[in-house]
Amino acid sequence: MPSDLQTPVDLATRDLAERLDVDPASIEVVRVEGVTWPDGSLGCPEPGMNYTQALVDGYRIELRVDGTTYLFHGRTDGDPFECPAERATDPIANPDI
């Protein structure tokens, strides 16, 4: 995992642990990657919303608890937020982030 993404991973893990009322140690970090989102929705568009049409550097975090996967998205300079799998869209891969 890129060291600059440790803080977002810690924040996402803590958020998920609190919401599910589980020990953070029971949360598996499946994937962490720097990405470029294709627009301001950060890969999690809400129906009926409009977003800036500009590339946004960010990250995607995949966590797992008891076999259930949770996705967290964010921008490089922002905190992670959970994105429901049914709304999640793919980023443009960017290994330099």
Summary of the structure (lengths in Angstrom):
residues: 97
radius of gyration: 13.1
end to end distance: 11.1
largest distance: 38.7
contacts: 270
relative contact order: 0.25
helix: 22%
strand: 34%
